Structure formats: structure tokens, C-alpha cells
């Protein structure tokens, strides 16, 4: 039976950059990824690629940035003074930290540059702006999927939300943060996250 939206499936995959640089593989862990199709548990291009597959099917799919982790956005690069970091923090280029937005969302950031006491951070996903290639193999349907937190777009991100999912997450974000929708972490509540 062909996979459709709402199915809970297990997929083995290999993810490639430029079709020759392996960046992730479920085969290495021995565990396929399990998710509900159409529930925003994986990137859009991955979600769309499994539609119509049947158990045992294999395919290769190329996913552009807008269907993956979005374009690289310079608005997600910003600077802070060293004094704003925790005392004793090991701050060096490449270090990762978690930042909390004014809305309470937590985002990973990477130290991009250090100039004196000014620390430049990058909140773009490490795969932002990249075209991804995946080799997919549908291994099962009707599986139990891990718990997933609500991102309907209403901004509450509460599993007990009673909005009914009528927040229309698939539309571009209409906040005033200067981006064009996609996967972003502006905290506007549209449900698109890094």
C-alpha cells in the first residue's frame, strides 16, 4: 500500500552533500528514522519524497534548501559582548551554545568569529543553504513513532492546544522579521524552527 499523509513509517536513509559527502546515515546506527508523514517531524522535502512509496521501495531524491533547512540568512548572524556569556564559558570559534529568545524558545548557535570582546554567533542550521541528496528505503509502515511536540503555528507549542491545527503552518510566516518563511527561528510562533 502506497504511503500517504498520516501514515507512520520507518525509513532508512543516507544523506549526502554534493552527492559525494555523506553527512548522515541511519544505516550506521542500525535504526531507521520513524515519523508520521505530513506531521512536520522531518524536513518538507523528506516528507514529500516518501509519498507513494511502498515497503521495500528505494529511491534517490534531491532536496533544495527551501524544502530542507532554508536558505542561509544573514539575519541569523549577530554579535554579543563577551560579558553576556556565562562566566568561565569556553568561547572559541566553532563552540556551540544555546540561546533563549524573548519568547522562551531555545536555539543552538555557533561561535563564528571573535574580535576582542565581541563574539559573533550564527543561528543558521548547519545545513542551511545546502542542497541535500537522500537515498531512501521504506522499511515499514504502521510503526510507533517517537513523541513529537506540537508545532501547529499558533505559537503555544503545547501538545494540549485546542486550536485544532487550524493555524495553517504551511503558509509563509507573516511576522516582520525580514525573512520569507521557511525554516526559521524568529520566535514569531509560525512553527518553523531550526
Beta strands, then each sheet from edge to edge (+ up, - down):
strand 1: 8-17
strand 2: 21-25
strand 3: 33-36
strand 4: 58-63
strand 5: 77-81
strand 6: 96-100
strand 7: 106-115
strand 8: 118-122
strand 9: 132-141
sheet 1: 2+ 1- 3+
sheet 2: 2+ 1- 9+ 4-
sheet 3: 5+ 8- 7+ 6-
end
